[in-house]
Amino acid sequence: MLGALMLLAVVALPAQAVAAAPGEPACAVRDSRLTELSGMVATDDGFVMINDGADDEARRRIFFLDRNCAVVRAVPYPTRPLDTEDLAVGADGTVWVADVGDNDRSRETIAVWKLAPGADRPVLHRMRYPDGPHDAEAMLVTGDGRPVVVTKFSANLYAPTAALRPGATVPLAKVGQVKLPASTTSNPYGLLGRSAVTGAATAPDGRRVVLRTYADAFEFDVADGDVIAALTGGNPRATPLPDEPQGESISYSPDGRSLLTVSETADQPAGTRPTVLRYPLTAPAPSGSPVLTPEPTGPTPIARSAGDAHVDSAVVSRVALAAAALGVLLIAVALVARARRRTTSGK
């Protein structure tokens, strides 16, 4: 059933398939504990990665890898996380893990884990939304050490109203909403895959941030360190990330010249290894230029009459609605399947 739905979602809008170039493989992750990769940061020494699953104790780690994607260190959590979905590394080397996933929208609090340089255990810091639970898979950390959570389907931005403290629950405030450009990039989840925010990263120089969906990366320029203003008022550049199996992780390369991604492979054919992919950054557009978005490919359109155009418009509208409905059903089935694999503790 799921395969049929996925096929329908992909073929319902054939005009939206884009011939975008796949990323260049950088290295393959061979450690069997890393199949549900949800967060990654590239460092001078290699990578830091996390899973989003919590059922298998061996996977509940912050993993440090070398440049060849071999695990060299794995730091356990002192207590069981619920759904770790993204991570960031601060300027001082502190690793921030976003325990913010909530497929069922039932968590009373979300959290971040902070692992100081040289520490052997991360420290838990809890937060609470002001308007009820949200599902989120992306987090940025500002230059002054403030986490910004980006919700998955609405792209709302939430930030703590006070400094985080171990043992305390700090209220969050909604600080904005991101409006992502339309996309035509091919991906396993069709229409909704182009708008679901699944990861975020900050450039090494702090002057750019990027949000990713299952289909694309959208890069924003940051002026004067104001990440919120960049995300809510900026004009992003789009880099297609076509047909990644389940792309939820993104990072800048240490030199800031390219984007690196890695996908979950838990539901892929046996033997599929998570592979870090490298994408060249889309060149900044001149001031005042439109957002760079991929164009659909295909044969040159045939000239049509006004009547034909009216019929085509109606057909496209119906197909778009059908595709949207199928996309919603597909995402719902996928999320329910993932939720059943995870623990419901740690709320």
C-alpha positions in Angstrom: 0.0 0.0 0.0 2.8 2.4 1.0 4.6 1.7 -2.3 1.5 2.4 -4.3 0.9 5.7 -2.6 4.5 6.7 -3.1 4.3 5.9 -6.8 1.1 7.9 -7.1 2.5 10.8 -5.3 5.5 10.9 -7.5 3.7 10.5 -10.9 0.7 12.7 -10.1 2.6 15.8 -11.1 5.1 14.7 -13.8 5.8 18.3 -14.8 7.4 18.9 -11.4 10.2 16.4 -11.8 13.5 18.2 -12.0 16.7 17.0 -13.6 18.9 18.2 -10.8 22.4 16.8 -10.2 22.8 14.4 -7.3 25.5 15.2 -4.7 29.0 13.9 -5.0 29.7 11.1 -2.5 32.3 12.1 0.2 32.3 8.9 2.4 30.0 6.1 3.4 29.1 5.3 7.1 29.7 1.7 7.8 28.9 1.5 11.5 25.6 -0.5 11.8 24.5 1.7 14.7 24.1 4.7 12.4 21.1 4.0 10.1 18.6 6.5 11.4 20.8 9.6 10.9 18.9 12.8 11.7 21.7 15.3 12.5 25.2 16.0 11.3 27.9 18.6 11.6 31.1 18.6 9.6 34.2 19.5 11.7 37.9 19.9 10.9 38.5 16.4 12.1 35.5 14.7 10.4 31.8 14.6 11.5 29.5 14.6 14.5 26.3 12.6 13.9 23.2 11.4 15.8 20.3 9.0 15.2 16.7 9.9 15.8 15.7 6.5 17.1 15.7 5.6 20.8 14.6 2.0 20.8 18.1 0.5 20.5 20.3 1.5 23.4 23.5 1.2 21.2 22.2 3.9 18.9 21.6 6.4 21.7 24.9 8.1 21.4 26.6 11.3 20.1 28.9 9.8 17.5 32.2 11.3 16.4 33.6 10.2 13.1 36.8 10.8 11.2 37.0 12.2 7.7 36.4 8.7 6.2 33.2 8.3 8.2 34.6 5.8 10.6 33.4 6.1 14.2 36.2 7.1 16.6 34.1 8.0 19.7 30.6 7.5 20.9 29.2 9.4 23.9 26.1 8.0 25.6 23.3 10.1 27.2 22.9 9.8 31.0 19.2 9.3 30.6 17.1 8.1 27.6 16.4 10.8 25.0 13.0 10.7 23.2 13.6 11.8 19.7 16.9 13.5 18.8 16.5 15.2 15.4 19.3 17.8 14.8 22.6 19.1 16.2 24.9 22.0 16.0 28.4 22.8 17.3 29.0 26.2 18.9 32.0 28.4 18.4 33.5 27.1 21.7 33.1 23.5 20.5 30.0 22.7 22.6 27.8 20.1 20.8 24.1 20.9 21.0 21.7 18.1 20.3 18.0 19.0 19.6 15.7 16.4 21.3 12.7 18.0 19.6 11.0 15.4 17.5 7.3 14.7 18.3 5.4 12.9 15.6 2.3 12.4 17.8 2.5 16.0 19.1 2.1 14.8 22.6 5.3 15.9 24.4 4.9 18.2 27.4 8.4 19.5 26.9 11.2 19.4 24.4 14.9 19.5 25.1 18.5 20.2 24.1 21.5 18.3 25.3 24.8 20.2 25.6 28.1 18.3 25.5 31.0 20.6 26.5 34.4 20.0 24.9 36.1 17.1 26.6 33.1 16.1 28.6 31.9 12.5 28.7 28.2 13.1 29.3 25.8 15.7 27.8 23.6 17.8 30.1 19.8 18.1 29.6 18.0 21.4 29.3 14.2 21.4 28.9 12.0 23.9 27.1 8.2 24.3 26.6 6.2 25.7 23.7 3.8 28.5 24.5 1.0 27.1 22.3 1.0 23.4 22.6 3.2 20.6 21.2 4.8 20.8 17.7 6.8 18.3 15.7 10.3 19.7 14.8 13.4 18.3 13.2 15.6 21.4 12.8 17.5 23.6 15.2 20.0 26.5 14.8 22.2 28.0 17.5 22.8 31.7 17.3 26.2 33.3 17.9 25.3 34.2 21.5 24.3 30.7 22.3 20.5 30.8 21.8 18.8 27.7 20.2 16.2 28.4 17.6 13.8 25.5 16.9 12.2 25.3 13.4 8.9 23.3 13.3 8.6 20.7 10.5 5.5 21.6 8.5 4.8 25.2 9.4 8.4 26.4 9.6 7.6 28.4 12.7 10.6 29.7 14.8 10.7 29.3 18.6 13.4 30.5 20.9 13.8 30.4 24.7 12.7 33.4 26.7 15.6 33.1 29.2 18.9 31.3 29.6 18.7 27.5 29.6 19.4 25.9 33.0 19.8 22.2 33.9 16.9 21.0 35.9 14.6 23.8 34.8 12.0 24.1 32.0 12.4 27.4 30.2 9.4 28.8 28.2 9.8 29.2 24.5 8.4 32.1 22.5 7.4 32.2 18.8 9.7 34.6 17.1 8.7 34.3 13.5 7.9 32.1 10.6 9.9 31.1 7.5 8.3 31.3 4.0 10.2 29.0 1.8 10.1 29.4 -2.0 8.2 27.0 -4.2 10.2 24.0 -5.4 10.0 21.5 -8.2 12.7 19.1 -7.0 12.1 15.3 -7.2 12.0 13.6 -3.9 10.4 10.4 -2.3 7.7 12.3 -0.5 6.3 14.4 -3.4 4.6 17.7 -2.8 4.9 17.8 1.0 8.5 16.7 0.9 9.3 20.0 -0.7 8.1 22.0 2.3 8.9 19.8 5.4 11.8 21.3 7.2 14.1 18.5 8.3 17.4 20.1 9.2 19.4 23.3 9.6 23.0 24.5 9.8 25.1 27.6 10.3 28.1 28.5 8.1 31.5 28.5 9.9 31.7 32.3 9.6 28.2 32.8 11.0 27.1 34.9 8.0 24.8 32.3 6.4 22.3 29.7 7.6 20.6 27.0 5.7 17.3 25.1 6.1 16.7 21.8 4.3 13.6 19.9 3.3 13.5 16.4 1.9 14.1 18.0 -1.5 16.1 21.3 -1.3 18.5 23.4 0.8 17.6 27.1 1.2 20.5 29.4 2.2 19.9 32.8 3.9 22.4 35.6 4.4 22.7 36.7 8.0 23.5 40.4 8.7 24.8 41.5 12.1 24.3 38.1 13.6 20.5 38.4 13.4 19.4 34.9 12.4 15.7 35.5 13.1 15.7 38.5 10.7 17.5 36.5 8.1 15.0 33.7 8.2 11.9 35.8 8.3 12.9 38.5 5.9 15.7 37.1 3.7 15.7 36.1 0.1 17.1 32.5 0.1 19.2 30.7 -2.5 18.0 27.2 -3.4 20.2 24.2 -3.9 18.3 21.1 -5.1 19.0 17.9 -3.1 17.3 15.4 -5.5 16.0 12.0 -4.5 17.9 11.4 -1.3 16.3 8.4 0.5 15.2 10.3 3.5 17.2 13.5 3.8 17.1 15.0 7.3 20.7 16.2 7.9 22.7 19.1 6.5 26.0 20.8 7.4 28.3 23.3 5.8 31.8 22.0 5.0 34.5 23.3 7.4 35.6 25.8 4.7 32.0 27.0 4.1 32.2 26.4 0.4 29.8 23.5 0.0 26.9 21.8 1.7 27.1 18.2 3.1 24.1 16.0 3.6 23.4 12.4 4.8 20.1 10.4 4.8 18.4 7.9 7.0 18.7 4.3 5.6 16.7 2.3 8.1 13.9 1.6 5.6 16.1 1.2 2.6 17.1 -2.2 1.0 19.5 -4.3 3.1 23.1 -3.3 2.7 22.3 0.4 2.0 24.9 2.6 3.7 24.4 6.2 4.7 26.5 8.2 2.4 27.7 11.8 3.0 27.0 13.8 -0.1 28.6 17.1 -1.1 26.8 19.8 -3.1 28.4 23.0 -4.4 26.8 26.1 -3.1 24.5 28.1 -5.3 26.2 31.4 -6.2 24.7 34.4 -4.5 22.4 36.4 -6.8 23.0 40.1 -7.6 21.1 42.4 -5.3 17.4 42.5 -6.3 17.5 39.3 -8.3 14.8 36.7 -7.9 15.3 33.6 -5.8 17.3 30.9 -7.6 14.9 28.0 -8.0 15.2 25.0 -10.3 13.2 25.0 -13.5 11.3 22.0 -14.8 12.8 20.2 -17.8 11.0 18.7 -20.8 9.9 19.3 -24.4 9.1 22.7 -25.7 5.4 23.4 -25.0 3.0 23.3 -28.0 1.1 26.5 -28.7 -2.5 26.3 -27.4 -5.6 28.3 -27.8 -7.3 30.2 -25.0 -9.8 27.4 -24.6 -7.1 24.8 -24.3 -5.4 26.9 -21.6 -8.6 27.1 -19.6 -9.0 23.3 -19.7 -5.4 22.7 -18.9 -5.7 25.0 -15.9 -8.6 23.1 -14.5 -6.9 19.8 -15.0 -3.7 21.0 -13.3 -5.8 22.3 -10.4 -7.5 18.9 -9.9 -4.2 17.0 -10.3 -2.5 19.3 -7.8 -5.3 18.7 -5.3 -5.1 15.0 -5.8 -1.3 15.1 -5.4 -1.6 17.1 -2.2 -4.1 14.6 -0.7 -1.9 11.7 -1.6 1.1 13.5 -0.2 -0.6 14.1 3.1 -1.6 10.4 3.3 1.9 9.3 2.4 3.6 11.5 5.0 1.0 10.4 7.6 1.7 6.7 6.9 5.4 7.2 7.0 5.3 9.1 10.3 3.0 6.6 12.0 5.4 3.8 10.9 8.3 5.7 12.4 6.4 6.6 15.6 5.7 3.0 16.2 9.4 2.3 16.2 10.2 4.8 18.9 9.6 5.0 22.6 6.9 7.1 24.1 8.8 7.8 27.3 10.7 11.0 28.1 7.8 13.4 27.7 
